[in-house]
């Protein structure tokens, strides 16, 4: 986020990337206390583990992670659309993908994600459970979700599978193929323009654009790898008598790991495929790291010193290396 918001990096594409960085950061950071509660702190009493406060947090986690991951999904779609316009319609790129429109799209993605998850808010609630004389609080399906044969539950899974997963995955797949085709056409045009022209031979003004596009394609491929299985499994869950709901519950951790991996790997893609990102990152953080290392590293005092030599055979510029 620090690198992408530098003045030299400001652009509509980088604004969307900054929004992606913010949402990915929030999803990963919020997952840390949930992981500690769910998988690490097992030695606590049941009353402490299933307290009212932790139940509220688990419910918050379910909604928070879903909303901000949905924002990340639609920002990824926006990123692909913006990049396609830049490659296919460069003459209209400044007008169609202006900074003002980019900010509007980012804000719209936030509010649309809040709206699309309304069924998720209604689907879960905190329930009280008496166990061995202790009052426990757990997060489960609400009465509304289970009423009318689980109609709200089915609606929630349809929205989750189709609107939040498979629809953006289908859009990204089409945009990915379109981006690849436009990239190949642009490379072919540059090759023809540069062929036989000695003034521009050895230079490639579109190389940076190619690197950025390939970086975005890598992001899209990772996105599809993590989201398509979730969409298909969610869709199979709503099929009557399919028996996929227990499977969905058991695979929840794996799907969460895929989402977190997808969120974390983007930084490595920025570094490996964007020279401008690497240069800006280096200029920002390398001087700081070097100064810290200089302060923390003790000054090295050698066990030898250069002194005048008395042996002509050992003289080099009237000095020799003599151990003290």
N, C-alpha and C positions, 0 to 999 in steps of 0.2 A: 504493500500500500504506500509506503514511504517513497519507493522508487517510482511507482506509476503516477504519483501526484507531483513529481518535480515539474518545474516550468518547461523544461526541454522535452518532457514526455507527454504533455497535455495533448490529447486528441480524443475524438469520439470513441474510437476503439479502446484506448487505454482507460477511458472513463467507465466503460462497461466492464473491463478487466478489473478495475478498482472495486466496482460493485460486487463482482464475483469474489474477489479477495476478502471483502468485508463479510459476505454471507458465509463463505467457507470457514473463515476464522471463527465466527460466532458459533457455527455448528460444531466445530472441533473443540473449542474451549468449553462450551456448555456440556459436551459429552464427558468431560473429565470427571466432574463430581458425580455424574450418573454412573460412570464406570466404577468409581470408588465405592459407591453405595451398593451397586448391584452385584459386583463381582469380587471386590477386595475385602471389604469390612464384614466378614462372615462371623466373627467371634462375638458379635453383639447379641444381647437378649432380643427375643422376638418383639417385645413391646417397643424397643428402641428402633429396631429395623423397620417395623411397620407402624411407625408413629404417624400422627396426623400431619406433622410437618414434612416428613419424607414422602408421604402420599401426595401432598400438594406439589412437591417438587417433581415427582415422577409424572404427574399429570401435566405440569408445566413443561417438562422435558418433551413429552409426546407431542404437544402442540407447537412448541418453540422450534424443535428440530424439523418438524414437517413443514412449517411455514417458511423458514429461511432456506431449507433445501429446495422448496418449490420456487422461491425467488431465484435461487442459483440456477435452476433448470431453465426458467424462462429468460434469464439473462444470457445463458449459453445459446439459446435460440436466437436472441437478439444479436449476439456476437456473430453468429453465422450469417444472419441476414445482412448486417453491416459490412461484413467482409466480402460477401457476394456482390453487394452493390459497388464496393470499392474496386473490385476486379472487373465486373461485367459492365458497369456504367460509371466509369471514372469521371465523365463530364458532369454527371449529376451528383457525385458523391458529396461534395461540399454542401449542396442544398438539401438533399434528402437526409443526410446523416450529420446534420449540424449539431453543435454542442447543446443547444437548447432542446432540440428534439431528443437527443440522447438522454438528457436529464429527465425529460418528461416520460420517456419509456422506462427508465429505471424506477421512478416513483410509481408509475402505473403497474409495473411488475410487483412492487411491494403490496399495493392495495388489492390487486387481482389475486395474489396469493392468499391474503387474508380472507377474501371472499370465497375462494374456491375450497377453503378448508372449513367452512361453516359446518358441514356435515360431520367432520372429524371432531369439532368442539362438542356437538350434540351426542356423539356416539359413546363418549367415555365419561365416567364420573367416579367419585370416591365412595366406596362402600365400607360399612362397619361390620366387623366380623368378631364374634366371641369365640375364643379358643383357649381351653384350659384355664378359664377364669381371667383371661387377659383380653383386653379390647384392642383389636388390630384393625388397621385401616389399609385397604388395598384399592388399586385402580382397576376397574372393570367396566363392562358394558353397562350403559345406563338403561333405565326402564324404557325410555323412548326407543333405544336401539333394539330392544328385544320385543317391543310391541308389534302387533300385526304380523307375526311370523318372522320377525327380524327384518322388516322392510327397510328401516333406517340403516341398519348394518349393511344390507345389500347395496343401498344407494351410495353409502360411503365407499365401499369397495369398488363400485363402478366408477365413481368420480376419481378415486385414487388410481385405478388401473388404466382407465382410458384417457382422462383429461390431464392428470398429473404425470403419467408415465409414457404410455404408448403414443399418444398424440404428439408430444414434443419429440419423442424418439423417431417417429415417422418423418416429422418435419426436418429434423437434423440429418436423417439419412438422405433425403432428397437434396437438401442443401449441400451436404458433403460431396455427393456426386457432381452437382452443379459446380461447386468450387474447384473440384479436380479438373473438370472439363475446361473451365475458364482459365485455370492455371496453365494447362497444357497449351491452350490456344495462345495465351500471352507469351509463353516461352518460345513458341514457334514463330510468332511475329517478331520478337526481339532477335531471334537467330537470323531471320531473313533481313532485318534492318542492319544488323551488324556485319553481315557477310560481305566481304569485299570492301568495307569502309575502314580504312586504316586510322581515321581520326578517332573512332570510338572502339576500335579493337582493343581488347584487354580490359574494357570496362563493362559493367553490367548494372545499369541503374535500377533494374527490377529485382536484383538479388535479395535486397532487404525485404521487399514486399513478398517475395517467394518464401523467405524464412518465416515471416509472420503468418502467412497463410498455412504453411506446413505445421507450424506450432498450433494454430487453431484447429486444424484437422486432427492432430494428435489428441487435443483436448476433447474433441467430439467423439473420437473412437473410444477413448477411455470412458466418456460419459455413457455411450451406448452400451458398453460392456457391463457397466454397473447398474443401469436403469432398466434395460430391456428384460432381464430375468425377473426383476421385481414386478414389472407391469404384467408379464405373462402369468406369474404366480398369483398376483392379485386378481387377474381376470378369471383364472381357473377356480379361485376360491368362491366366487359368486355363482358358479354353476350348481344347481340343486343336486344334492346327494353325491357330490363329487368327492367329498372326504379330503379336500385339499387344505381346509382351514387348520387342522393340527399340523400339517406339513409347513404351512405358512408361519405358524408360531415357532416351530422348531428351527426354521431357517432365518429367523429374525436377526440373530447375532451376525450371521454371515452377510446378510444384506446390509446391515449397519457397517460392517467392516468394509464392504465394497464402496459405500458412500463416503466413508472417512478416507479411504485410500484415494478415491477420485478427488476429494477436496485437498488432500495433502500433496499430491503429485504435481499439481499445476505449477507450483513454484519452480520445480526442477525443469519443467518444460519451458518456462519463461527464460531461465538461465541458459539452457542448452540451445535454444533456437532463436533467440533474439540478441543480436550483438549490441544493439542500443541499450537493452535492459542490463546486460552484463557490464557495459561501460559505465552506465549511470550508477549501478550498484557498487562497482569498484570505486568510483570517485567519491561516493558518499561514505562508505564504510571502511575502505582500505586504510585511509589515513588515521582513522580512529583506532582501528585494530593495531596498526603499526606503532602508534604512540603508546597504547596500553602495553604492548609487548616490550617496548623499549623501557618503560618504567619498571615493569615487573622482572625483566631479565637482569640478573646481577652482572655488574661489569666484570669482564674476564681479564685477569691479570696473568700474563704468560710467565712460565717458569724460566724463560730465557730472555736475554736482551742483547742488542747489538752493541758491541764494544770494539774499540780499535784493535786490530790484529797485530800481533808481533811476529807472526809467522808469514813470510812472503808467499808461501805456497797456499795459505788459506785466505789471503787478502782478496776481497771483492769490493772495489771502490773504497779501499782503506778501512773496511769494517769486516767483521766475521761473526758468525753465530756461535756464541759461547754460553753454555749452561751456567747458571748462577748457583 
